[in-house]
Every structure is written in structure tokens, then in C-alpha cells.
Amino acid sequence: MDSKSAKVMVDFTNLDLDQLFGFGDDSNPLLMLIWILPIILFIFYGQRIQLQVTSGEIKKSIKKLDAYRIEARSELLDYVKKIMKPSEDPTKKIDRFLDYFTIMPVDMDPAGIVDKVKHTIRAREDFTRNHVKSLSPDTDEVELSKVTTLLEIASSLQMIYKIINHMFLTAKKQNNYPLILPLQMILPFIMEEAEAISKAIPAFKLGQPVGDGIGPMVVGKMMLETTKKPIAFQTVVSETLFDERKLFLLKAEGPGSAVGRPGDAVEKIVSQNRPDIIIMVDAALKMEGEDSAITAQGFGAAIGGIGTERFLIEEIASKNNIPIFAIVIKQSVKEAITLMTKDIANQADNVRSQIYEMIHENTSPGQTVLLIGVGNTIGVSQ
């Protein structure tokens, strides 16, 4: 290397970083810019930056919700055309069904609110069932119940999508980050539920038992050798004997997709043959960290839904001084509404043993027991 080239070379080993960035000199303007510019940027644009980052994550979830609702609608239309074979294209009618809504009664005066809610909900159920049947009047009750359930699934997914999209677009329109925070917090739970609802479609189309049907499955097995008779809408009852006790067995009528009306059935049974105890078997949501398919015993009416059936059962039991015992089989949201897992199904015999044990502990020979299997009885006969 010649001497001219050597003069041009810079020795980086002797570079003084403290001098360059001014770590030892508070007045260095480069250091001041490095610290002050980000602070100014986040003071004036921090919320907008956060809004953009969060919006990107929420958009991905909304796209998934949109895909879920489109898929559910498509599955519903295909099933209706294949099974019901309507004389006309059902698309317009189905689309109208998907946008139906229910306005709950005024609750400023709570007296009689349960009867009003029950009337509203049952009117909607009857309306939906009759209008679905109008697509093909010759459709049997089992297929009709499947189509009605698929319609509820598609309608639920559409409503979830609309609400979440509305909340997101409102926050974006106002450039309001605090407004989008609640959506960001609840979205993981909503997505978990929406995914579970979407994955429930194949089981209901094929008429296979779902996790929520473990209660009817337990009671249905006990009803196999008995005489069944209808006692309320989509609800059947039978009588049998167990160790000198009269046992009434109650469940929704399978194998269609039905939950029945156990409240009405309990009212009739109690008025004719007052039981000494009521035992209810149902699925229950497990807590995070709990294993699936474990059982637990407790007290009170184990039944979900909007609350009208539980109110009716509690009202009848309290008036007649009948204790209510409960056995629940714990599972996740997804397990409750999708194809029943082997672990949950295997609990049927264990639950039946617990029922017999509970009867022995709380009744005497000659007394009467009412056993109710609560849940959707799709794919579960009796």
C-alpha cells in the first residue's frame, strides 16, 4: 500500500463514541434529538400509532368472523336444498331468517317479566319452526329440528360479526383508541365462542351427539327398557323402579336437535305425582385449568339457557318444598357444542352410579324421584 493511500485510511479503533454521541456532554445536539424526538412523537401521535397496531390485529379476527358466517350460511343453504328439496329457491327466505331479531320485554317493572320473556322466546321458536317447515311441508320432525338449529347457528354468527364490525368501525371512524380497548379485551373470548359455533355445524348436520347431550344420554340409557310418553313439547317421560323407589325419567325427545321444555314437564309431574327429590344432570363449563369430563355434584337447578325454564323449575320446587340436586359434567365451550368426545361419553356409566348413590343417600324406600337429563338431545334416543 502506498503512502498516499495510507493517509486516507481512518483508524476506527480509536473512535470515541462518547465524543460522537455526547454521553459526557449534556449539550450535544445529536443526543438531545435521539431522546426528545421519540417523546414528542408519542405525545402527539402515540394514540394513533397504537390504534393502527391494534386495528391490524382486530381486522384479522373480523375477517375470520366474516368467513365463519359465510361458511355457515352456505352450509345451511346446501343442507336445505339437499334434504328438504324445496320447490322454490330458498335463498331469499333463508337470508331474511338470518336477520331476524328478538326484542326482550320491558323490565322496568319486574313483576311478571319471566312470563313475558317466555312468551317472546317461544313465539320466536314457533315462528321459526313453522316458517322453516313452509319450505317443504313434508319434512319430518328430526330433519326440521336440524335445519332450525343450523339456522340458529348461522344467525348467531352473523349477529356476532355485525356487532364486532360495528364496534371496530365506530372506533376507527372516531380515531378513538380508548373506544377500541374494550373490543380488544373481549375479542379473544368472542373468537373462541365463534370458532366453536362454526365447528358445531358438521355434528348437527350428521345428527351426532354433542358434549351438551351427556345429560340426555345418561337418562336416555336408563329409559331404554321403559315405556316413553310425551309430556310437554319435544319432551318425554317414563317411569321405572329402583330399589323400591319410583323413578320418573325426563329428557328432551331425541334423536332430533331439541332441548325440550322441562319446566312445563316438571309442572305436570309435580301436580300429579309429587316427587320427594329432583335430580338434574347437565353439562357445565369448566374453568381454565380444570380437566374436561370431570364430574361434580351440587344443589340447585342445573340448566342453562335464557333462564325461563330454570325459573319455572325453581318456582315449582320451592312451592312444594322439593330439594333439587345436581350432577354436572364439565367441559369447554367447544366441547359442549361439537361432537361429543370419548372422555365425556365414557362418563355416562359413572354418572349413573352417582345418581343411584344420591338416591340411596337422600330417599327412603317408597319415595319418588324425578331425574331430568338436561341438554341438546341431538343424536341421543331414549
SULPEVEN-V204155 format. One record per residue. N is the residue number from 1. RES is the residue in one small letter. PSI is psi in whole degrees, 0 to 359 (NA if undefined). Layout:
N,RES,PSI + N,RES,PSI
This chain:
1,m,131 + 2,d,169 + 3,s,329 + 4,k,318 + 5,s,323 + 6,a,327 + 7,k,331 + 8,v,331 + 9,m,145 + 10,v,136 + 11,d,99 + 12,f,345 + 13,t,337 + 14,n,15 + 15,l,129 + 16,d,100 + 17,l,324 + 18,d,323 + 19,q,323 + 20,l,311 + 21,f,354 + 22,g,33 + 23,f,337 + 24,g,3 + 25,d,110 + 26,d,344 + 27,s,3 + 28,n,122 + 29,p,329 + 30,l,317 + 31,l,320 + 32,m,320 + 33,l,320 + 34,i,323 + 35,w,323 + 36,i,321 + 37,l,312 + 38,p,324 + 39,i,314 + 40,i,319 + 41,l,315 + 42,f,333 + 43,i,314 + 44,f,331 + 45,y,7 + 46,g,315 + 47,q,321 + 48,r,322 + 49,i,315 + 50,q,321 + 51,l,318 + 52,q,318 + 53,v,312 + 54,t,322 + 55,s,322 + 56,g,321 + 57,e,318 + 58,i,324 + 59,k,321 + 60,k,319 + 61,s,321 + 62,i,323 + 63,k,322 + 64,k,317 + 65,l,320 + 66,d,319 + 67,a,321 + 68,y,314 + 69,r,323 + 70,i,318 + 71,e,318 + 72,a,318 + 73,r,316 + 74,s,317 + 75,e,319 + 76,l,312 + 77,l,317 + 78,d,319 + 79,y,318 + 80,v,315 + 81,k,324 + 82,k,317 + 83,i,313 + 84,m,335 + 85,k,60 + 86,p,152 + 87,s,334 + 88,e,163 + 89,d,120 + 90,p,3 + 91,t,311 + 92,k,318 + 93,k,318 + 94,i,317 + 95,d,325 + 96,r,320 + 97,f,321 + 98,l,334 + 99,d,6 + 100,y,148 + 101,f,164 + 102,t,126 + 103,i,117 + 104,m,149 + 105,p,159 + 106,v,132 + 107,d,21 + 108,m,323 + 109,d,107 + 110,p,347 + 111,a,121 + 112,g,9 + 113,i,327 + 114,v,317 + 115,d,323 + 116,k,317 + 117,v,316 + 118,k,316 + 119,h,316 + 120,t,313 + 121,i,316 + 122,r,327 + 123,a,319 + 124,r,316 + 125,e,314 + 126,d,318 + 127,f,313 + 128,t,314 + 129,r,316 + 130,n,321 + 131,h,327 + 132,v,319 + 133,k,332 + 134,s,341 + 135,l,326 + 136,s,95 + 137,p,339 + 138,d,0 + 139,t,134 + 140,d,167 + 141,e,325 + 142,v,311 + 143,e,324 + 144,l,319 + 145,s,325 + 146,k,313 + 147,v,319 + 148,t,319 + 149,t,318 + 150,l,325 + 151,l,319 + 152,e,322 + 153,i,310 + 154,a,320 + 155,s,319 + 156,s,315 + 157,l,322 + 158,q,319 + 159,m,319 + 160,i,314 + 161,y,315 + 162,k,317 + 163,i,313 + 164,i,317 + 165,n,321 + 166,h,314 + 167,m,320 + 168,f,312 + 169,l,327 + 170,t,316 + 171,a,319 + 172,k,320 + 173,k,321 + 174,q,357 + 175,n,46 + 176,n,103 + 177,y,316 + 178,p,330 + 179,l,333 + 180,i,346 + 181,l,313 + 182,p,323 + 183,l,318 + 184,q,325 + 185,m,321 + 186,i,346 + 187,l,319 + 188,p,322 + 189,f,321 + 190,i,319 + 191,m,322 + 192,e,317 + 193,e,319 + 194,a,320 + 195,e,319 + 196,a,317 + 197,i,317 + 198,s,320 + 199,k,354 + 200,a,343 + 201,i,312 + 202,p,320 + 203,a,318 + 204,f,327 + 205,k,320 + 206,l,356 + 207,g,36 + 208,q,149 + 209,p,144 + 210,v,169 + 211,g,325 + 212,d,347 + 213,g,9 + 214,i,325 + 215,g,305 + 216,p,329 + 217,m,317 + 218,v,310 + 219,v,323 + 220,g,321 + 221,k,326 + 222,m,343 + 223,m,355 + 224,l,318 + 225,e,18 + 226,t,169 + 227,t,118 + 228,k,146 + 229,k,146 + 230,p,141 + 231,i,337 + 232,a,179 + 233,f,122 + 234,q,34 + 235,t,134 + 236,v,157 + 237,v,153 + 238,s,164 + 239,e,146 + 240,t,175 + 241,l,142 + 242,f,112 + 243,d,51 + 244,e,18 + 245,r,141 + 246,k,131 + 247,l,120 + 248,f,127 + 249,l,126 + 250,l,133 + 251,k,167 + 252,a,150 + 253,e,119 + 254,g,176 + 255,p,18 + 256,g,173 + 257,s,97 + 258,a,150 + 259,v,352 + 260,g,190 + 261,r,76 + 262,p,332 + 263,g,312 + 264,d,321 + 265,a,316 + 266,v,320 + 267,e,317 + 268,k,316 + 269,i,315 + 270,v,324 + 271,s,334 + 272,q,320 + 273,n,88 + 274,r,115 + 275,p,157 + 276,d,330 + 277,i,159 + 278,i,132 + 279,i,128 + 280,m,134 + 281,v,126 + 282,d,164 + 283,a,154 + 284,a,147 + 285,l,131 + 286,k,155 + 287,m,157 + 288,e,132 + 289,g,341 + 290,e,151 + 291,d,150 + 292,s,156 + 293,a,18 + 294,i,153 + 295,t,157 + 296,a,148 + 297,q,149 + 298,g,198 + 299,f,149 + 300,g,170 + 301,a,110 + 302,a,89 + 303,i,135 + 304,g,216 + 305,g,195 + 306,i,345 + 307,g,349 + 308,t,320 + 309,e,318 + 310,r,318 + 311,f,315 + 312,l,317 + 313,i,315 + 314,e,320 + 315,e,314 + 316,i,315 + 317,a,319 + 318,s,321 + 319,k,326 + 320,n,6 + 321,n,48 + 322,i,120 + 323,p,144 + 324,i,123 + 325,f,153 + 326,a,142 + 327,i,125 + 328,v,149 + 329,i,115 + 330,k,143 + 331,q,166 + 332,s,171 + 333,v,316 + 334,k,317 + 335,e,330 + 336,a,327 + 337,i,7 + 338,t,180 + 339,l,129 + 340,m,130 + 341,t,162 + 342,k,321 + 343,d,319 + 344,i,316 + 345,a,324 + 346,n,347 + 347,q,352 + 348,a,314 + 349,d,321 + 350,n,318 + 351,v,320 + 352,r,321 + 353,s,321 + 354,q,325 + 355,i,312 + 356,y,319 + 357,e,319 + 358,m,322 + 359,i,316 + 360,h,320 + 361,e,335 + 362,n,1 + 363,t,166 + 364,s,160 + 365,p,139 + 366,g,349 + 367,q,172 + 368,t,141 + 369,v,137 + 370,l,117 + 371,l,125 + 372,i,124 + 373,g,111 + 374,v,138 + 375,g,176 + 376,n,125 + 377,t,24 + 378,i,127 + 379,g,5 + 380,v,112 + 381,s,187 + 382,q,NA
